[in-house]
Amino acid sequence: MEAQEAVTLFNNVVGNVLSTTTAADDLINNDNPNGPSQLDTVTDESSVIGGMASAAEAAAAFAGNAPLAAIFEGVGPAIAFAQLPLNAEQLARDAQNFQEDAAAGDNNQILTNDFTAVLNDEGQLLSNFGILMAEFAPELLPLAAGLTLAGTLLQYATYTNIGNCISLLTSLINAWSNGNYQKLQAAENQKDPIFIDLSGNGLSLTTLSTSGAYFDFSGSGFAEHTSWMGSGTGMLVFDPTGAAVTSDDLISSFSALQALAGGAQTIDSSNSIYSQLRVWVDSNGDGKVDAGELKTLSQLGIASINLDATSSGEILNGNVVNQVSNITMVDGSTREIASVSLVGDPSTTVADTPAFIPSSISLLPQVEGGGDMSDLRSEMTTDQTLESEVQEFLTLGSDAPYSDITNAVKTIMYEWDGVASVNPNSRGPQVNAKQLEFIEAYSGESYSSPYGSNPIYHAAPGVDASWNDLFATMFAKLVLQSPNLQSLVPEFSLENGAIVAADGFSSIAAAFARLGDLSASNVQQWQVFLTVADAYRIEVGTSAEDYYQTVVGQTSDSSCVMSWRFAPVRMTASGMPCASTMRWCLLPSLRRSVGFGPV
């Protein structure tokens, strides 16, 4: 079976599910960004019904494809594949029920029940497709996991809470339907310099993970981690001033280069720009210009640059080659020149000009900066209020209430970002504006959506989750640098800015033995420990569910039974919460996963 045929089949199913769910959201919410209203119109009924029918037909076609069946036979996703015809059949039946009841003028409650059944069907369909995608296209594993999650959400959605998964569905399915996951990956973080093959062996570009380069593409004062040029490749820049290359010196496209050349199709020694161009050969790959790294075209033996570029789309180590052309060397040979979208991480940054840290501040806790925020010590050099707040934090004793510790951490975070005086309601009623603006500054990315810069109810859970992750990390790194509070979590330490557990997650078992089951006397210690442990989970990349199994699973309550599908809760035979369930109530990552608000 041709890969493109499978892609088309996938597109047909998920695309129709998207159009159905979006139309249903319009139908139910009446395009109201502030939340759902009652089901009081069927004006979009035809769109909903049409999408349901099309999704069912597409799923049936996919499931009926013999070559695909052969691919999945005997592997884990075979069950999911076998369920697709049943999913499609059930979806078609429930869609017909909805259509008949709507035509009969049945009341809102009946239509609501019909639609809830359809959501369940579509959720099962998407979940199964997520499982299949993980097998069929492993390079799209994050997208596959997202589809499975979205499908699970849909299975338990009703007309009153469908908004929580519409935006997730839209972004995930649009990404797949466009057939270009690389665009999703690079998104707004792409930077588009022009690179030249200097070796004759082709362009050499690094991945983001293997790059040691940081460059300030935006002129914000912060250089972000970015993929970069490898050995034998140089970056074309225009008349750089001094010994540094700034964002103003980069040439972002062939059209921009042609404009600099006065519209010429070729740049050679007869064009005045020839002597003003430089090729940056970053020998050590650090994103900084060192002595001897800027070369003229003539020094490198480049006789001319052909500006008649053609589209490419090639992917080199995650970097997208947009357009390609060639240069001609003085010996007549030709080599490649290309505009490339690099992959950047705007949340991982360093200041262009490091601050001088006096000895008094160097003794205080340090937390790395991110996005458009300096590291904590650098910020304290210009903010005495922040310095005082950090010093006050260090006076908290090991017997301090958990609420006092969390409030002190929030105070430091808000002052650090300069949002202490921001009205918490200034970005709408769904989120805390202070927290959202901290996320934006620390990630280096501003929130935006079709509804504007203020999150609506669809987006609030994601904003809350982002804040909770950031808060847990800041909490842990400050606590682990406080002599008084660090004693509450001896299983963890901070080494070179990283949260470290001497024995990995086995440290949790040690903490259970040390702390014992929850009681009025140790609840504060449990809260501090679990927040730090959650930050460790985030840092090492363990999923919330795996973390839950590690933390809550270590219980001596032999009579407990667990239900993960609806809530990770263990109960004794007498109906009382187990000690492990009480621990879960304090577990930030799991509280987030079932919809609790921000810390």
C-alpha positions in Angstrom: 0.0 0.0 0.0 1.3 3.4 -0.9 2.0 5.7 2.1 0.1 8.5 0.5 -3.0 6.3 0.3 -2.8 5.7 4.0 -2.3 9.4 4.6 -5.4 10.2 2.6 -7.5 7.7 4.5 -6.3 9.1 7.8 -7.1 12.6 6.6 -10.6 11.7 5.6 -11.4 10.4 9.0 -9.8 12.9 11.3 -10.8 15.8 9.0 -14.4 14.8 9.2 -14.3 14.4 12.9 -12.9 17.9 13.2 -15.6 19.5 11.1 -18.3 17.6 13.0 -17.0 18.5 16.4 -16.4 22.2 15.5 -19.9 22.5 14.0 -21.3 20.8 17.0 -19.5 23.3 19.2 -21.0 26.1 17.2 -24.4 24.5 17.5 -24.3 24.0 21.2 -22.4 27.2 22.3 -23.8 29.5 19.7 -20.2 30.8 19.1 -20.2 32.1 22.6 -16.5 32.4 23.7 -17.4 32.8 27.4 -18.9 29.4 27.9 -21.6 27.0 26.8 -25.3 27.9 26.7 -28.3 25.6 26.4 -28.9 23.6 23.3 -31.6 25.9 21.8 -30.9 25.8 18.0 -30.4 23.3 15.3 -29.3 25.8 12.7 -26.1 24.0 12.1 -27.8 20.6 12.2 -26.9 19.8 8.6 -23.2 20.4 9.1 -23.2 18.2 12.2 -25.1 15.4 10.6 -23.1 15.6 7.4 -19.8 15.5 9.3 -21.0 12.5 11.4 -22.0 10.5 8.3 -18.8 11.4 6.5 -16.6 10.4 9.5 -18.4 7.1 9.8 -18.0 6.4 6.1 -14.3 7.3 6.1 -13.6 5.1 9.2 -15.4 2.2 7.5 -13.3 2.7 4.3 -10.1 2.8 6.4 -11.0 -0.3 8.3 -12.0 -2.1 5.1 -8.6 -1.6 3.5 -6.9 -5.0 3.2 -3.3 -3.8 2.9 -3.7 -1.8 6.1 -5.2 -4.7 7.8 -2.1 -6.7 6.9 0.1 -4.0 8.4 -1.7 -4.1 11.8 -2.3 -7.9 11.9 -0.6 -9.5 14.9 0.7 -6.3 16.5 -0.7 -4.3 19.4 -2.9 -2.0 17.5 -4.7 -4.9 15.8 -7.5 -4.6 18.4 -7.9 -0.9 17.7 -8.0 -1.5 14.0 -10.7 -4.3 14.4 -12.8 -1.9 16.4 -13.0 0.7 13.7 -15.9 -0.8 11.7 -17.8 -1.1 15.0 -17.0 2.5 15.8 -18.2 3.6 12.4 -21.4 1.6 12.6 -22.3 2.9 16.0 -21.5 6.5 15.0 -23.7 6.2 11.9 -26.6 4.8 14.1 -26.3 7.6 16.7 -26.0 10.2 14.0 -29.3 9.0 12.5 -31.0 9.1 15.9 -29.9 12.7 16.3 -31.2 13.6 12.9 -34.6 11.9 13.4 -35.1 13.4 16.8 -34.2 16.9 15.6 -36.6 16.5 12.6 -39.3 15.5 15.0 -38.8 18.6 17.1 -37.8 16.7 20.2 -36.8 18.7 23.3 -33.3 19.9 24.2 -32.8 17.1 26.7 -33.4 14.4 24.1 -31.1 16.1 21.6 -28.5 16.6 24.3 -28.6 12.9 25.1 -28.3 12.0 21.4 -25.4 14.3 21.0 -23.6 13.0 24.0 -23.8 9.5 22.5 -22.3 10.8 19.3 -19.4 12.4 21.2 -18.7 9.1 22.8 -18.6 7.4 19.4 -16.3 10.0 17.9 -14.1 9.8 21.0 -13.7 6.1 20.6 -12.9 6.6 16.9 -10.2 9.2 17.6 -8.7 7.1 20.4 -8.3 4.2 18.1 -6.8 6.3 15.4 -4.3 7.7 17.9 -3.2 4.1 18.7 -3.0 3.3 15.0 -1.0 6.4 14.2 1.6 5.6 16.8 2.2 2.3 15.0 1.8 3.5 11.4 3.7 6.8 11.8 6.0 6.6 14.8 7.6 9.9 13.9 4.2 11.5 14.7 4.1 9.9 18.2 3.3 13.2 20.0 0.5 13.9 17.7 -0.8 10.3 18.1 -0.7 10.7 21.8 -2.6 13.9 21.5 -5.3 12.3 19.4 -5.7 9.5 21.9 -6.1 12.0 24.7 -8.6 14.1 22.7 -10.6 11.0 22.0 -10.6 10.1 25.6 -11.9 13.6 26.5 -14.6 13.3 23.9 -15.8 10.0 25.2 -16.7 11.7 28.5 -17.7 15.0 27.1 -21.2 16.4 27.2 -22.7 19.5 25.7 -21.7 21.4 28.9 -18.0 20.6 28.9 -17.1 19.8 25.2 -15.3 23.2 25.1 -12.4 21.7 27.1 -11.3 19.6 24.2 -12.4 21.5 21.1 -9.3 23.7 20.9 -7.1 20.6 21.5 -8.9 18.7 18.8 -8.7 21.6 16.4 -4.9 22.1 16.7 -4.1 18.4 16.6 -6.3 17.4 13.7 -5.4 20.5 11.7 -1.8 19.6 12.1 -2.4 16.1 10.8 -4.8 17.1 8.1 -2.3 19.6 6.7 -0.1 16.6 6.2 3.0 18.5 7.5 3.9 17.8 11.1 7.2 19.7 10.6 5.2 22.9 10.4 3.6 22.1 13.7 6.9 21.4 15.3 8.6 24.6 14.0 5.6 26.9 14.2 6.5 30.4 15.3 10.0 29.3 16.5 11.5 29.1 13.0 14.3 31.5 12.1 15.3 31.8 8.5 18.9 32.7 7.8 20.7 31.9 4.5 23.4 29.2 4.7 26.2 28.3 2.2 27.9 25.0 1.7 31.6 25.8 1.9 32.9 22.2 1.8 31.2 20.9 -1.4 29.7 18.1 0.6 26.3 19.7 1.1 24.8 21.8 3.9 25.5 20.7 7.5 22.9 21.7 10.1 22.6 20.5 13.7 19.5 19.4 15.6 18.3 21.6 18.4 19.3 19.0 21.0 22.9 18.8 19.7 23.4 22.5 19.2 25.4 24.6 21.6 24.4 27.9 19.9 22.4 30.7 21.4 21.5 33.7 19.2 19.3 36.8 19.7 17.1 36.6 16.6 14.6 39.3 17.9 16.9 41.9 19.4 15.2 41.4 22.8 18.4 41.3 24.7 18.1 37.5 25.2 19.8 34.9 23.0 17.7 31.7 22.5 18.8 28.1 22.1 18.7 27.3 18.4 19.7 24.6 15.9 22.7 25.9 14.0 25.2 25.5 11.2 27.6 22.5 11.3 31.1 22.1 10.1 31.7 23.2 6.5 28.7 25.5 6.4 28.6 29.3 6.8 25.8 31.9 7.3 25.5 34.8 4.9 25.2 38.2 6.7 25.1 41.8 5.5 27.8 44.4 6.5 28.0 43.5 10.2 29.1 46.3 12.5 32.0 45.7 14.8 32.9 42.2 15.8 29.4 41.0 16.4 26.5 39.8 14.3 23.1 41.0 15.4 19.6 40.2 14.3 19.7 43.3 12.0 22.6 41.7 10.0 20.8 38.5 9.1 19.3 38.0 5.7 16.1 36.1 6.0 15.2 35.1 2.5 16.4 35.2 -1.2 13.9 38.0 -1.9 15.5 40.1 0.9 18.9 39.4 -0.6 17.7 40.3 -4.0 16.3 43.6 -2.6 19.7 44.4 -1.2 21.2 43.7 -4.6 18.9 46.2 -6.3 16.8 43.5 -8.0 19.7 41.8 -9.7 19.5 38.0 -10.4 23.2 37.5 -9.7 25.6 39.0 -7.1 29.2 39.2 -8.3 32.1 41.6 -8.0 30.3 44.1 -10.3 27.6 44.6 -7.7 28.4 46.9 -4.8 26.8 44.5 -2.3 29.4 41.9 -3.1 32.0 43.6 -0.9 29.5 44.3 1.9 28.4 40.7 2.4 30.2 38.4 4.9 30.0 34.7 5.6 30.1 33.8 9.2 31.9 30.5 9.8 31.1 29.8 13.5 34.0 27.4 14.1 33.1 26.5 17.7 29.3 26.6 17.1 28.4 28.8 20.0 26.4 31.5 18.2 29.0 34.2 19.0 31.4 35.8 16.5 35.0 35.2 17.4 38.1 36.6 15.8 38.6 35.5 12.3 35.1 33.9 11.9 33.7 36.6 9.5 35.0 36.1 5.9 34.4 38.1 2.7 33.1 36.4 -0.4 36.5 36.8 -2.1 38.4 35.3 0.8 36.3 32.2 0.4 36.7 32.1 -3.3 33.0 32.8 -4.0 32.7 34.4 -7.5 29.0 34.8 -7.6 25.6 34.0 -6.0 22.7 33.0 -8.1 19.5 34.5 -6.7 17.0 32.5 -8.9 16.0 30.2 -6.0 13.6 27.3 -6.2 11.4 25.9 -3.4 12.6 22.9 -1.5 10.9 21.6 1.7 13.7 19.2 2.5 14.1 18.5 6.2 17.7 18.4 7.6 17.9 17.4 11.2 14.5 19.0 11.9 15.4 22.2 10.0 13.2 23.1 7.0 15.1 24.1 3.8 12.8 26.6 2.2 14.5 27.7 -1.0 17.8 26.6 -2.7 20.1 28.0 -5.3 23.8 27.9 -6.0 27.0 29.8 -5.7 29.8 29.6 -8.2 33.4 29.4 -7.0 36.4 31.0 -8.7 37.4 27.6 -10.1 34.0 27.3 -11.8 32.5 24.7 -9.4 29.1 25.2 -7.8 27.8 24.7 -4.3 24.5 25.0 -2.6 23.1 28.1 -0.9 19.7 27.9 0.9 17.3 29.7 3.2 16.6 27.6 6.2 14.1 27.6 9.0 16.0 26.7 12.1 14.3 25.2 15.1 14.5 27.4 18.2 13.5 27.2 21.8 12.4 30.7 23.0 12.0 29.5 26.5 15.7 28.6 26.9 17.7 31.8 26.7 20.8 33.6 28.0 21.2 37.4 28.4 23.2 39.0 25.6 25.1 41.0 28.3 25.6 39.1 31.6 25.0 41.1 34.7 27.8 41.6 37.3 26.7 39.7 40.5 28.0 41.2 43.7 29.1 38.8 46.5 26.1 39.6 48.6 23.7 38.4 45.9 25.9 35.4 44.9 25.1 33.9 48.3 21.3 34.0 47.6 19.3 31.3 45.8 19.7 31.1 42.0 17.1 30.0 39.4 17.8 30.1 35.7 16.0 32.6 33.5 14.0 31.8 30.5 12.4 33.5 27.5 12.6 37.3 28.2 13.5 36.9 31.9 17.0 37.2 33.3 18.1 34.6 35.9 17.0 35.4 39.5 20.4 36.7 40.7 20.8 39.0 37.7 17.4 40.4 38.3 18.1 41.0 42.0 21.1 43.3 41.0 18.6 45.9 39.8 15.6 45.1 42.0 16.1 45.6 45.7 12.5 44.5 46.5 13.1 41.2 44.9 16.4 40.8 46.8 14.5 41.5 50.1 11.8 39.0 49.2 14.4 36.3 48.5 16.1 37.0 51.8 12.8 36.9 53.6 12.1 33.5 52.0 15.3 32.1 53.6 14.0 33.0 57.0 11.1 30.6 56.8 11.6 27.7 59.2 11.0 24.1 58.6 7.8 24.4 60.7 6.4 27.1 58.3 2.9 26.3 57.0 2.9 25.1 53.4 0.6 28.1 52.5 3.3 30.5 53.8 5.9 28.8 51.6 3.8 28.8 48.5 2.8 32.5 49.0 6.4 33.5 49.4 7.4 31.6 46.2 4.5 33.4 44.3 5.6 36.8 45.7 9.1 36.2 44.4 7.9 35.0 41.0 5.6 38.0 40.5 8.3 40.5 41.5 10.9 38.8 39.3 8.7 39.2 36.3 7.5 42.7 37.3 3.8 41.6 37.5 3.3 42.2 41.2 1.0 45.1 40.6 -0.9 43.6 37.7 -4.7 43.2 38.2 -5.3 39.4 38.3 -8.5 39.9 36.3 -7.0 42.1 33.6 -6.7 39.2 31.1 -10.3 38.1 31.5 -12.2 36.0 34.0 -10.8 32.6 33.1 -7.2 33.0 34.2 -5.0 34.9 36.7 -3.3 37.6 34.6 -0.2 37.6 36.8 0.3 33.9 36.2 -0.4 34.1 32.5 2.1 37.0 32.1 4.7 35.1 34.0 4.2 32.1 31.6 4.5 34.4 28.6 7.7 36.1 29.8 9.4 32.9 31.0 8.5 31.0 27.8 9.3 33.9 25.5 5.9 33.5 23.7 2.8 35.6 24.0 -0.6 33.9 24.3 -2.8 34.4 21.3 -5.9 32.7 19.8 -8.7 33.5 17.3 -10.5 35.2 20.2 -7.5 37.5 21.0 -4.8 37.7 23.7 -7.1 36.8 26.6 -7.7 33.1 27.1 -11.4 32.0 27.0 -12.8 29.0 28.8 -11.5 26.5 26.3 -7.9 27.5 27.0 -8.0 28.1 30.8 -7.1 24.5 31.8 -4.0 24.6 29.6 -2.9 27.9 31.1 -3.5 26.6 34.6 -1.5 23.4 33.9 1.4 25.5 32.5 1.4 27.7 35.6 1.3 24.7 37.9 4.3 23.1 36.2 6.3 26.4 36.4 5.3 27.0 40.0 6.3 23.5 41.1 9.7 23.9 39.5 10.3 27.4 41.1 9.0 26.1 44.4 11.4 23.1 44.4 14.5 25.1 43.3 14.0 27.7 46.0 13.2 25.2 48.7 16.3 23.1 47.9 18.4 26.3 48.3 17.0 27.1 51.7 18.9 25.5 54.6 15.8 25.4 56.7 13.3 24.1 54.1 15.7 21.7 52.4 15.7 19.6 55.5 12.0 18.7 54.7 13.1 16.9 51.5 16.5 15.2 52.2 15.8 12.8 49.3 16.4 15.7 46.8 19.1 18.2 46.1 19.9 20.9 43.5 23.0 20.3 41.5 24.1 22.8 38.8 20.5 24.1 38.6 19.0 20.6 38.2 16.7 18.8 40.7 18.4 15.5 41.6 17.1 12.5 43.5 19.9 10.3 44.7 18.0 7.1 44.1 15.5 8.3 41.4 11.9 7.5 42.2 13.1 5.0 44.8 13.5 8.1 46.9 9.8 8.3 47.1 9.6 4.9 48.9 12.2 6.2 51.3 10.2 9.3 52.0 7.1 7.2 52.6 9.0 5.3 55.3 10.4 8.5 56.7 7.1 10.4 56.8 4.6 7.7 57.4 0.9 8.0 56.6 -0.7 11.4 56.6 -1.6 13.0 59.9 -2.3 16.4 61.2 1.3 16.6 62.4 3.0 15.8 59.1 0.6 17.1 56.4 2.8 20.2 55.8 5.9 18.0 55.2 3.9 15.8 52.8 2.8 18.8 50.8 6.4 20.2 50.5 7.8 16.8 49.6 5.2 16.0 46.9 5.5 19.4 45.3 9.3 18.9 45.1 8.9 15.4 43.8 6.4 16.6 41.2 9.0 19.2 40.0 11.5 16.3 39.7 9.0 14.4 37.6 8.6 17.3 35.3 12.4 17.7 35.0 13.0 14.1 34.1 10.0 13.9 31.8 7.9 11.2 33.6 4.2 11.2 32.7 1.7 12.1 35.3 0.1 8.7 35.2 3.4 6.9 35.6 4.2 9.2 38.5 0.8 8.5 40.0 1.4 4.7 39.8 4.8 5.3 41.5 3.5 7.5 44.3 0.1 6.2 45.1 1.0 2.6 44.3 3.4 2.5 47.2 0.8 1.9 49.8 0.2 -0.8 52.5 -3.6 -0.5 52.2 -4.2 -4.1 51.1 -8.0 -3.6 51.0 -7.8 -0.8 48.5 -9.2 -0.9 45.0 -8.3 1.6 42.3 -10.3 3.2 39.5 -8.1 5.2 37.1 -10.7 5.8 34.4 -12.9 8.2 36.3 -10.5 9.4 39.1 -7.3 8.0 40.6 -9.0 7.2 43.9 -8.5 4.2 46.2 -11.2 3.3 48.8 -11.2 0.8 51.6 -13.9 -1.9 51.8 -15.7 0.3 54.3 -15.8 3.2 51.8 -13.2 5.4 53.5 -10.4 7.0 51.5 -7.1 5.1 51.7 -4.0 6.8 52.9 -2.7 6.7 49.4 -5.8 8.6 48.2 -5.1 11.2 50.7 -1.6 11.5 49.3 -3.1 11.9 45.9 -5.1 14.9 47.1 -1.8 16.6 47.7 -0.2 15.5 44.4 -0.1 18.6 42.1 0.4 16.8 38.8 -2.6 14.5 39.3 -4.8 17.3 40.6 -4.0 19.1 37.3 -4.8 16.0 35.2 -8.4 15.8 36.3 -9.2 19.5 35.9 -8.3 21.2 39.2 -7.3 24.9 38.9 -4.0 26.6 39.4 -2.0 26.3 42.6 
